Amino acid sequence: MGEFLRNSASFAIIANGFGLQFHSCSQSRDTVCFRCFNGSFNGGLPLKTHKRLVLKCRLNMVLVPVYEYVRCSPFPMNMPRMNLQFKSTKMGNRVKVLNMTASFESELDSSQNLPSTSSNGKDLVYDSKVHFLEERNEEELSRRILMLSRSNKVRSALELCKSMEFSGLKPDVHAYNSLLSCMLRNGLLDDALRTFEFMKNNKVITGHTYSIILKAIADTQGNDAALDMFAELERDSKLKKDFDMVVYNTVISICGRSNNWVETEGLWRRIQENGYIGTQVTYSLLISIFVRCNQCELAIDAYTEMIRNGVEPRDDTMHAMINACVKEEKRDLALSIFQKMLNDGLKPNLVACNALINSLGKGGEIKLAFKIYDIMISLGHKPDDFTWNSLLGALYRANRHADALHLFERIRQQNELISLHLYNTALMSCQKLGSWDKALQLLWQMEGLGLSVSTTSYNLVIGACETARKPKVALQVYDHMIHQKCVPDTFTHLSLIRSCIWGSLWAEVEEILDGLPPNVSLYNAAIQGMSLRGKVESAKKLYFKMQKNGLKPDGKTRALMLQNLRKHRFKVKKLT
């Protein structure tokens, strides 16, 4: 039903099934438009769904007075939804409507391969309204879409976008991208995909558009689905030319989510082949992924290319590179990156400092290691157990055991709580120096602090007693160890047997062997020690006992026993 009245200068058009409604929005003295029109149009052509078939029908309205009514009776129809465009001319107090056009199934509404409903069960595209636009400036209308999308007013933004299309206007690509983001924030993935297809088909698309969609697919359907979609887009040469580093960075980031360094490397090679130069984000992502996946050589290659292309690395990139260089034992490159950070006014973090100190310590660069330590303190970092252990380990490997014990005392004075690992490192120096009394002192400190003293710690103390030729002290430590319900291992008994042999405690050696299950390592150590100390008969006795228990002696044990047997036979012949 329709009527012409002289009280409207603009109107809204609302899609409602297959019909249309027109409502006045403002009043004007000389302008005439529809007041309230309900109706539908019969195109007379069979239309198939899911096809972009456009049918236009023109209705020529007769001239009528302003206060008269024109009725258009509805026609039965079965058609897709339509858009209408009006061109009118005003003649006095009459209006003549020319070329009222119905365009079936708009581009934004139609899609062949997408679901018919949005992610939340509602079809926002089909349910949205279309408004008559007084504003005709595309830039201004695009700005409004942008603001509505940023305000998360998805329906209003979509209605304005459809109204622009209805009026033959085109939103700019930034408005479309903002609308896509708004849809995705509201969980309208299917609607966003329809809009993406429209943008792609109409070549209103940028690299940012692809980035938005690929991220959404990765978040909702998984990383593999996003990578498959990218591969399909990449195979289309027409679409591929729209790719930029924003797209590639997005795909690299998606690869990094699942630590897929193989796909990351392949993508990096394709970027090189296509003649693109990576950005700061590109190289930061590449290096981060390669370092996480222990592909340090690839990380170093990416960093080298980054510097060659004149791209300035970020601080997190340089931190990752220091770790990569340390793992590959490229200390000079690690030091140069560390120095570059200082020169650029950046502050290397504690992890990078520790990694460099540990690497230099292992390489025997003791002075440099302590220099990095001093720089670390000047940067305001507080040393942790890893720092101290790296420095103690560096001194230990350099055979500077006294300096290691001196440093340990400094650490103990500065820290109330010291880890078991640091104590063990100090005990290793005690063992090398034979400082059995210092080793015992550290052992009592550990137990006094309530630390769970391990078998390794007791072994180191017994080892210090062995070096100092203090077998009785070693036996006391062993008894204390048993009393503390700490289970000794083979290394404990080997050190104890060697200590007793050098102290000529033969009975204790046999007692230890008799109290343990037969062990080939212990018998070999006992026989070799007795043979070297001239206790040939005792060694022979243990050797036969060893064979009786089914244990096979090693080469050194057999050689010593053969040598002793020859000497014994020579003496027997000489006596006879």
C-alpha angles and dihedrals in degrees: 000000000000137000134186116225133170099233107082135078098172136018143192124237117211122195107225115171106295096332137076136227127198123199127186116243104183142008130247130172100224103026123092127195140150115298101190121351126174120177149106137228131235112217095183094218125110108241126195120218122246092031126109096233114155121203122185124197125183124211117196111205120206122235112269136176118263097251097042125097128235115201123201111192115220119252123215110249146162107206139133119261118285145210120222130213123190132199114185138177125201121225113184109296093341130081127215116203113207129188103358097190128201113200111192123221108359122229093249092052100047131077134155102204105032130090117266095233134053126246095271095051095261126101102226094179095056095039095051123107129239119220133199108246122220089182111075101176108114093201093053093045091048089052089053091052088050093052093045091050092049088051088054092242094142099168094049092047092049093047091051090048092051091045090055090052089047089054094048093254125130125219113221122251094258090058091050092049092050090049090051091052091048092052092049092049087057094048095252097138096151092050089048091051091051090052090047091053090050092050092047094049092047093044092238093134142113137187089266089061092057090046092054094050096043091051090049092050091048091050096047106029103023138262094281092056090052092049090049090051091050092049090053092049091046092056089061105083092198092056094039092064088064091059118109135171090280089065094045092047090052093052092046088052090051090051089051092056090069095030090244097167093165093061089041092056092047091051090049091053091050090051088055092047092050091054097246122145114220122239129226089268091051095055093040090056094044094050093044093051095045093049092048090051093047091246092134096157090058089048091053090048091052091049091049091052090047093056091043091055091051095246113150112229121231122236093254089052092053091047090054091046093054089055091047093050091048091053091050090045091239093144096163092058091045090052092048091052090047090051091047090055090052092047091050091052093251124141115231109220127239093260092056092047092049092048091051094046091050093048093048091047092053089049092054093249094136097159093049091047091055090044090057087047091055091049090049090054091048089054089058098252119145114224115242133196091279091056094050094043091051091053094044090047091051092053092045093052090048089054090243092135097153090053089049091055090046090052090048091057089052090051091049092052093050097045129050094201121045123183125244089244092062091049090052091051089053090047089055089060090047089054092051092048094042089235094158094163092053089046090053090048091053090047092055090047091053093051091044091055090053094246117158098247109214132213088255091060093051090047091055092050091049088047090055088052090050091052091048091047092240102142096161091053088048090054090050091052089049092052090048090050091055090046089055088054092242109150113232120220135205092279090056093054094042092054090045094050093048090049092051092047092054088048091049091239093149097160090053090052092055090043091055092049093047092050094056135063111264109283122183094210093054094048092048091051093048095046093046092048094048092047092052091047092051097253092132098155092050089048092050090049091053091044093057090044089052092053091046089057090053095250119145115223120225125245096266092052092050092048093051092047093049090050092050092046091053091050090049093050091048090053092048092052091047091053093049 
